[in-house]
Amino acid sequence: MTNQVAASRQPLETASICIPGGELTIVVDPADGAVIASGFTSLAALLELLTDTDVGRGQRKVAASAAITPVLQACRSYARGDLAALDAVPVRQTGGPFIERARAELRGIPAGQTDSYAGLATRAGRPAAVRAAGQACATNKVAPFVPCHRILRSDGSLGGYAYGLPVKRALLIHEGVELPD
C-alpha cells in the first residue's frame, strides 16, 4: 500500500473555533495539512461542498482532531489581532485556471484593505472577467483563509457573502476597514 493510498484512508480532520464573525468550522486533509473546507456554517454543510477531487476517490470519514492545532492557533492569533495569521495557513481547492488565479490574488489582499470584483478581475489578469471574479468568490470553499470577504462592489457597498452580510461586516470591522453605516 502506498503512502498516498494510506493517506486517502485517513479521516478528514475537523474542528470549530469562534473568531470575529462567529463560529468557524474547519476541515483539514491530513495528507498535506491543507484546509479544504471552512466557513461559518455546519460541518454537514461544508462536507456537501467537497467533491472526490477535493478529498480523493471514495468516501472519507471525518473525525474531530487535535492535529489541526496549527490552524486553530492561526485562528486564535487572528482573533487576537494578528490579522496576517491566516495568510500562512495552507489551503487547497479546485477550479479552472482563472478561478485559481483569482483566489491566489484574494490571498494577496492584506487585512484591512478591500478591492472590488473589477479590481480582482484585473489582478487576476482578465479585466473584463468581472463575473468570473465574482464566481471565484462565490465558490470559495475556504473562507476566511481565502478572504473573499475583502471584495466589495464597485460602489463600496458590501455586496454578497455566502455566510451573510453580518459575518462579512464583522470580519471587515475586525480587520480595521471603515464601513459606511
N, C-alpha and C positions, 0 to 999 in steps of 0.2 A: 504494500500500500504506500503510495507516495505521500509526501507531506501535504501536497495540495488536496488530495482526496481526504486525508485525515482532517485537515483544516475545515473542509467543507462540511464535515460531520459535527464540528464543534457547534454548540448552540450560540446563537447571536446573543450578545450581552446587552443588558438594558438597565437603566436607572432613571430616576426622575429627581429634579432639583428645582427649588424655587429661585428664580432670578428676577430682575426687573421685567415686568411683562406678565409674570405668572409662573406656573409650574411647567417646566420644560422636560419633556420625555425624550430620551436619547437611546438610539440603537447603534451598537458598535459591532463591526465584523472582527472577531478575534484573529482572523487570518492575517490581517495587516494593521489592526488597531484603528481603522478609519471609521468615522461616524458615517453611517449610510442612511440614517433617517433621524430626524429630530424636529420637534415642534411643540407648540403649546396646545397639545391635544392628547388623546389617549394612546396607549401603546397599540391597541387594536387598529385605530385609525392610521397610525404610522405604518404598521405592517401591511395594510391594504395598499399602500403606495409602492411597496417593494416588488420587484419582478425577479425572475430567475437570473437575469443579467446582473442585478444588484447583489444577490446573495448566493449565486451558484445554483446549479441544477438540483432539483429535488427540494422538498420541503425541509426547512431548517427549524429546529426548536429555538426557543427564546428562554433565557434564564437571567434573573437578576444577578448582577455580578459586581464584586469589588474591583475586578480587573480594569474597569473603566475609570479608576480613580484619577488618572492624569486629566481626563476630560472633565470630570467633576471639579477637580482643583482649578482648572481654567475657568469654569463657570463661576466658581466661588470668587476667584480673583476679579473676574469681570463685574460681578455683583458688588464687590468692594471698591470698584473704581478703576481697576486696571483694564481700561477699555480695549487694549490691544490683546488681551489674554486669549480671546477666541481665535485670533488670526493664526496661531501656530498649531491649532488642533487639525490633524489630518482628516480630510473628508473624501468621500468617493460617491459620485453619482454619474449616471449615464446621460448622454444627449448627443445630438449632432454637433458638428464642428463649431457652428456659430453659437449654439447654446452653451457649449463647454467654454468657449472663449468669453462669452458674456458673463458666465458665472465666475471665471477667473478674474475678470475685471471687477466684478462686485466685491471680491475679496480684497481688491486693491483700494477700495474707497475707505479711507480712515474713519474710525468712530468720530462722531461729532461733525462729520461732513455728509452732505447728501448730493445726489445727482438726479437727473430726470431720465425718463425712458429714452428720450432722444440722445441725451448725453451718454447713456450706457451703450446705445447702438453705435455711436461714434467711437467710443472707447474700444468697442469690440471689432472695429474695422468696417462696419457697414452702416453708415449714417442713415440710410433710407430704411433700415430694418427695425423701425421703432416697435412695431407689433411683435416681432420676433424677440426683441429685448424684453418686452412685457411677458412673453411666453417663458423666457428664461427665469423670470422672477416667479411667475405663477406656478411653474412646475418644480421649483426648488424644493428638494426633499430634506435639506439640512439647514433649515433656519434655526437660529440666527448665525450659525457658523459661516454660512454664505449669506451675507447681510442684505438680503433683498429689501429689508425694511428701510434701508437708506435711499431707496429710489422714490421720488415724488413725481407728481405730474408737473408738466412744464409751467403751470401757473402757480406752483408752490404748494398746492393742496396735497393732502396725504395720498390720494388715490386709493388703491385697494391693498389688502393684505390677507393672506389665507387664514390667519388666526384672529382677524378682526382689527379694526382701527384702534380700539383702546390699547391692545397689545403693541401695535406699531408705535403709537404715540408714547407709551411708557418707555419703550426701548430708546426712541429718539431723545426723549427728555433726559433719560439716564445718561445718554451719551453727550448731553450738553447742547443739543440742537434747539434753537429757539423757534417755536412753532406759533403760528397765529392762533388766537383764541377761536 
